[in-house]
Amino acid sequence: MQTIEEYKAYTRQLEDEVGKWHHAYDALMVERNLMAATLAENKKIIETIAAELDELRKHEVEWDLSKARIKELETENKQLKGE
């Protein structure tokens, strides 16, 4: 049979343990929120990079077409000069 003092001591011990668990939970929630914010930021960065890559690909196609047109003009110029 427990005495009142033993019961109080046991209750304090349980309250301390619960406090530790609450503290650990709060710390995990802070870490989770930081990770979620980082994930959202990384997704935005990836979307921006993907958009920039698409734009670069468009410019690459335009550049290739321009180079092909320059070659055509050079060939035409040589033909006109009789080379």
Secondary structure, DSSP 8 states (H G I E B T S, - for coil): ---HHHHHHHHHHHHHHHHHHHHHHHHHHHHHHHHHHHHHHHHHHHHHHHHHHHHHHHHHHHHHHHHHHHHHHHHHHHHHHT-
